[in-house]
């Protein structure tokens, strides 16, 4: 079954706008806004100059909207869907309907995630948005710069770097269900050539699901993260950035809750099973930059060490409904990964007439996905080890072929080598399995853009994406571990981008078609737990429209609308929980979704000792339509409406605010699954919660 990532404490919507810090933002007056800058291609570019759709969220907006992890940002992005089950280690992401129908493994992802220029598994979208400068969601194949993980798109996260001036912030929040958050960051010059920055966050809450065994919250999840970085100016042209970070989530496991959930949602299981649940991600990076007269050389080395352990529990209610008796069943999943990456990139300087980039990349991953014990002990333990080497050479250029025309071409050649070793225990015997595979592929894109005016650009693009072959994580016998095929994507997009000269009005739109050959589909039998790797072709087509307006009176509006028609194009038989028919909808992908955000900022008269108070309010609405729960289309997950609000009063560098999440108290699904002949289960998101907070910047 699919067990995706960390639950959202609140799931707000995405606003495509730039919000300045509280003490620096213009109040109730017309002002030119800075253009949105995108760093996905390794240099600063304006969004309007890129021939594909990009959604951008800056760090201040992340804080104001309480987007505490990457999953929340993705859920709030038009055209993006996420399947998650309340845990911290598993997720499935769909961009414009492209994504694995049922993921095969921890590295089976159609979406690339890069943090400060180095890749990270999308199974880690539970990581927090601690001291983040910007998150960019790039739609459509991104195979040139992001390789085989960018079949559907990419997520590019940039953290705040040390600066040459002392600055920082602190904030604290408390809300219903014992939600709390404390966060702070400080940075500045340490010597004439050395600057540093340190950020830390601690948060937690009561679980929003109750345990009938003791009539208490299922657990008390806790989240602690920190990051330290040093920036050394070696010469006027050469610098080095070193950073280390650690993020740990405790007492948060995957959930299988019998439908209908009830209010509050409840399970019946041993309260101690989540005591040892833990997810830890550690990252260490070194980025060296050297600026030549006409180019910049960047070398990025990164090492990531991740570990997750937690139970998957079929509680008493679910076991009884499935006819397995009245005792709970659980197994412990344990996953480890050590990932080293190296990227060497030479690129044009920001503002160059011709953009170009070329580079080499290498990564080595050693990971395991084990099931060391279950309800009955260690007799049926499974141990699975995977090694992966990836090599790539790439280049991309945007060239002005005429006064108003620009041509973008990019190409990447990749080589992937994978090995697998399995050890399966059962009925007094041990079976072993050893396999390997090699895969090579070419990805890239070509796009043509035409500047209708200085404010409006139209473009058309073609992109080729690829999700490499591999081995599934859930094999229980040698027959289960046959390698699955690679998925290949052809993507076409037509769009336009408009941005007024002062940056206060913007409108982007696009239509697209994605054709996926051999999309990944893991066969799972909920009665026997047997798995096998299968494939099916899919197709998605749709349209998006997004706009933003900033008025003179302090009002701002953002809106987004997405339509996706995503279908499975081939019939697949022999799946444990039912055949998949051609014409079925791609699971978890909503046909319609929309967002609307309203912000208001206005100076107030002095009162209660506040010399220059400023009202800072925002209201965010999101609609997500019905979507199929599984590839068989056994049932639909209901549509839902989210309403989130924040009302703050700033004075100088301090702000005091109240917030509300899911104000309509919608009980919507993070995922759903059907176990024949009649049982459905999933997990609901957190309901309505209110809270207060205070922040201070300097």
Helices and strands as residue ranges (DSSP letters): E 37-38, E 45-46, G 47-49, E 54-58, H 59-64, H 70-75, E 80-83, E 92-95, E 111-115, E 118-120, G 122-124, E 132-139, H 143-146, G 147-149, E 153-159, E 167-175, G 176-178, E 179-189, E 194-204, E 210-211, E 216-217, E 222-233, E 238-250, E 257-258, E 266-267, G 271-274, E 278-291, E 296-314, H 316-321, E 329-347, E 355-374, E 382-400, E 405-426, E 429-451, E 456-467, G 478-481, E 487-499, E 505-524, E 531-550, E 555-568, E 592-603, E 613-624, E 627-628, E 636-637, E 640-651, E 654-661, E 669-675, E 679-684, E 689-697
